Amino acid sequence: MNNPQRLAAGTLGLLILVEVGGCVQRPAPVLLSRLPMHDAVALVDANVARIGHTLKASGSADGYFTTAKGRRRSFHVDATMFFLTPRYLRFDLKKLGERQMLIGSNEERYWFYSREDDSYTCGRHGIQIDPAEDLPITPRQIIEALGLTGIPRADFAIGPVQRVVDEYQQLLYFTEGAGGPRIIEREIWLDRHAPRLIGKVVFRDADGAIEMQSELTGYERLGAVGPWLPGVMRVHWPKSTASLRFKVSRWTFQEEVAPDGLQFAVPPECDVR
């Protein structure tokens, strides 16, 4: 077979491989070899270091939550998020311009609004009695679910400890049980596919049950040298029977939005004095 014939046959073979039923099949992502834990953590932290300004994400959100009266409420809304490490967040969910839910946080305080109850729940970070424990969707966990705050190293009795499973390098964090064995409190799963960032975040309660689990997919880079950011965030709260899927259509830097900006201001309804 001469060269043109070989080329034609090779091209036909390629078409057979990638075209099935008229749909182009993307090649499967390459599973990368595991890294030493220090190197894997350094990749995540280096990505977070590229977030020098407030980020804005625009897109749509859908899911459901269960009210205090046990009623399940589904939603499909427009979503806008402002985020600045480590604790600044504004996640605004609206339908036809009318606010359905607002989740916010700054360095000292957090707040949650639901149109279902038409009321605000407000609290302070780090206090012993936390009103957020009764919320179906908590501001602190939404921030952690984004996977954009870096790898924690403190506030745990032991951790991180690495475990390699299938397509992830898991970082496990333990806390001391009340007179009992140590308990896994947090899990951060580092994806072994490029760009090697956080694929899952798991919070566990004192009994080891999942409080929250997030999955992050569709990473794209913002600009030529900016951070890699997730395109889809899926979060599930099994105990409070709530679920959220945030699909981002666009990420941008908002350099004019500072930590003291209106986006991160505590709502008047929180009765700040």
C-alpha positions in Angstrom: 0.0 0.0 0.0 1.5 3.4 -1.0 1.6 6.4 1.3 -1.6 8.1 0.1 -3.5 4.8 0.6 -2.0 4.4 4.0 -3.0 7.9 4.9 -6.6 7.3 3.6 -6.9 4.1 5.6 -5.5 5.8 8.7 -7.9 8.6 8.4 -10.9 6.3 7.9 -9.7 4.3 11.0 -9.6 7.6 13.0 -13.1 8.5 11.9 -14.4 5.1 13.0 -12.8 5.6 16.4 -14.0 9.1 17.1 -17.4 9.2 15.3 -20.2 7.0 16.6 -23.7 7.7 15.5 -22.7 11.1 14.2 -21.3 12.2 17.5 -17.6 12.9 18.1 -16.3 11.0 21.0 -13.7 12.8 23.1 -10.7 10.8 24.2 -10.8 9.5 27.8 -8.8 11.7 30.2 -5.4 10.3 31.0 -4.9 8.9 34.5 -1.7 10.5 35.8 0.7 8.8 38.2 0.4 9.7 41.9 2.5 12.5 43.3 4.2 12.8 46.6 1.6 14.4 48.9 3.8 17.6 49.3 3.9 18.1 45.5 0.2 17.4 45.0 -0.7 19.9 47.8 1.7 22.5 46.2 -0.2 22.4 42.9 -3.5 23.2 44.6 -2.0 26.0 46.7 -0.2 27.5 43.7 -3.6 27.6 41.9 -5.2 29.4 44.8 -2.3 31.9 44.9 -3.4 33.1 41.4 -6.7 34.4 42.8 -5.5 37.9 43.5 -8.8 39.6 43.2 -12.5 39.0 43.7 -13.9 36.3 41.4 -17.4 36.6 39.9 -19.2 33.5 38.5 -22.4 33.8 36.5 -24.6 30.8 35.6 -27.6 28.7 36.8 -28.4 26.7 39.8 -30.8 23.9 40.5 -31.5 21.5 43.3 -33.8 21.1 46.3 -33.8 21.6 50.1 -36.1 20.6 52.9 -37.8 23.3 55.0 -38.1 23.2 58.8 -41.6 21.9 58.4 -40.3 18.9 56.3 -41.4 20.2 52.9 -39.1 19.6 50.0 -38.6 22.6 47.8 -37.0 22.4 44.3 -35.5 25.3 42.5 -34.0 26.2 39.1 -32.7 29.8 39.2 -30.2 32.2 37.8 -27.1 32.4 40.0 -24.4 34.9 40.6 -21.4 34.3 43.0 -18.7 36.7 44.2 -15.8 35.0 46.0 -12.5 36.2 47.6 -10.3 34.0 49.7 -10.6 33.0 52.4 -14.1 33.8 53.7 -15.7 36.4 51.4 -18.7 35.1 49.6 -22.0 36.3 48.0 -24.1 33.6 46.4 -27.3 35.2 45.0 -30.0 33.0 43.6 -32.8 34.7 41.7 -35.8 33.7 39.5 -37.2 36.3 37.1 -35.2 39.0 39.1 -36.7 38.0 42.4 -34.4 36.7 45.1 -35.0 33.2 46.2 -31.9 32.6 48.3 -28.9 34.6 49.5 -25.8 33.0 51.1 -23.1 35.4 52.3 -20.0 35.7 54.4 -17.1 38.0 55.2 -14.2 37.8 57.5 -16.3 37.9 60.7 -19.9 37.1 59.9 -22.2 35.0 57.7 -25.8 35.2 56.7 -28.5 33.1 54.9 -31.8 34.2 53.4 -34.6 32.0 52.1 -37.7 33.3 50.4 -39.5 30.3 51.7 -39.3 31.7 55.2 -38.7 35.3 54.2 -36.1 35.7 57.0 -32.4 35.9 57.6 -30.2 33.6 59.7 -27.0 35.4 60.8 -24.0 34.4 62.8 -20.3 34.9 63.5 -17.5 32.7 62.5 -15.8 30.7 65.2 -18.5 31.0 67.9 -19.4 27.9 69.9 -23.1 28.1 69.3 -23.6 28.3 65.6 -27.0 29.1 64.1 -25.7 27.7 60.8 -26.1 24.2 62.2 -29.8 24.5 61.5 -29.5 25.8 58.0 -30.1 23.5 55.0 -27.2 25.1 53.1 -24.4 26.6 55.2 -22.2 29.5 54.0 -19.0 28.0 55.4 -19.5 24.7 53.6 -20.3 26.4 50.3 -17.0 28.2 50.5 -15.2 24.9 51.2 -17.2 23.1 48.5 -15.7 25.5 45.8 -12.2 24.0 46.4 -10.6 27.4 46.0 -9.3 28.0 49.6 -6.2 25.9 49.5 -5.3 22.8 51.5 -5.9 23.2 55.3 -3.1 22.3 57.7 -4.4 23.4 61.1 -7.5 23.0 63.3 -7.3 19.2 63.1 -5.8 16.7 65.5 -4.1 14.8 62.7 -3.9 15.5 59.0 -3.5 15.6 56.2 -2.9 11.9 55.8 -2.8 10.6 52.2 -4.7 7.6 50.8 -4.5 6.8 47.1 -7.6 5.3 45.6 -8.5 4.8 41.9 -8.5 8.3 40.3 -7.8 10.3 43.5 -5.3 11.1 46.1 -7.4 11.6 49.2 -6.2 13.9 52.0 -7.8 12.8 55.3 -8.2 14.9 58.4 -8.9 13.5 61.9 -10.4 14.9 65.0 -10.4 13.6 68.6 -13.5 11.7 69.6 -15.1 12.4 73.0 -13.2 9.8 75.0 -13.2 7.5 72.0 -11.2 6.9 68.8 -10.2 9.5 66.3 -12.8 10.3 63.7 -12.4 11.4 60.1 -13.7 15.0 60.0 -12.7 16.2 56.5 -11.7 14.6 53.2 -10.2 16.4 50.2 -9.9 14.4 47.1 -7.2 15.5 44.6 -8.0 14.5 41.0 -5.3 12.5 39.2 -6.4 14.0 35.9 -5.0 17.3 34.6 -5.0 19.9 36.0 -4.7 17.9 39.3 -6.9 20.0 41.4 -9.7 19.3 44.0 -12.3 16.9 42.7 -14.3 16.3 45.9 -14.7 17.7 49.4 -16.3 15.7 52.1 -17.4 16.8 55.6 -18.2 14.1 58.2 -20.0 14.3 61.5 -19.0 12.7 64.9 -20.4 9.4 63.8 -18.6 9.3 60.5 -21.7 10.0 58.4 -21.4 12.5 55.5 -22.6 16.0 56.3 -21.7 17.5 53.0 -20.1 16.3 49.8 -19.2 18.4 46.8 -17.9 17.4 43.4 -16.0 19.8 41.1 -15.7 19.2 37.4 -15.1 21.0 34.1 -12.1 23.1 35.2 -11.1 25.8 32.8 -8.4 28.4 33.1 -9.2 32.1 33.5 -7.1 33.9 31.0 -3.6 32.8 30.0 -2.0 32.8 33.5 -5.0 32.9 35.8 -6.4 30.2 38.1 -8.1 27.0 37.0 -11.7 27.3 38.1 -14.5 24.6 38.2 -17.3 24.8 35.6 -19.7 22.7 37.6 -20.1 22.4 41.4 -22.5 19.7 42.7 -23.1 19.7 46.5 -25.2 17.3 48.5 -26.2 17.5 52.2 -27.7 14.0 53.1 -28.7 14.8 56.6 -30.6 18.0 55.8 -31.9 16.5 52.5 -30.6 19.3 50.3 -28.8 19.4 47.0 -27.3 22.1 44.8 -25.8 22.1 41.3 -24.2 25.3 40.1 -23.2 25.4 36.5 -21.0 28.4 35.6 -21.3 30.0 32.3 -18.6 32.6 32.9 -15.9 33.4 35.5 -14.4 36.9 35.6 -12.1 38.9 37.9 -13.8 41.9 39.6 -10.8 44.0 40.7 -13.1 46.8 41.9 -14.8 44.6 44.5 -12.8 44.8 47.7 -13.3 43.0 51.0 -15.2 46.0 52.3 -17.4 46.2 49.1 -21.2 46.1 49.2 -21.1 42.6 47.9 -19.7 41.4 51.2 -21.6 43.8 53.5 -23.7 42.3 56.3 -27.4 42.8 55.5 -29.3 45.3 57.7 -31.6 42.5 58.7 -28.8 41.0 60.7 -29.1 44.0 63.0 -25.5 44.9 63.1 -24.7 47.4 65.9 
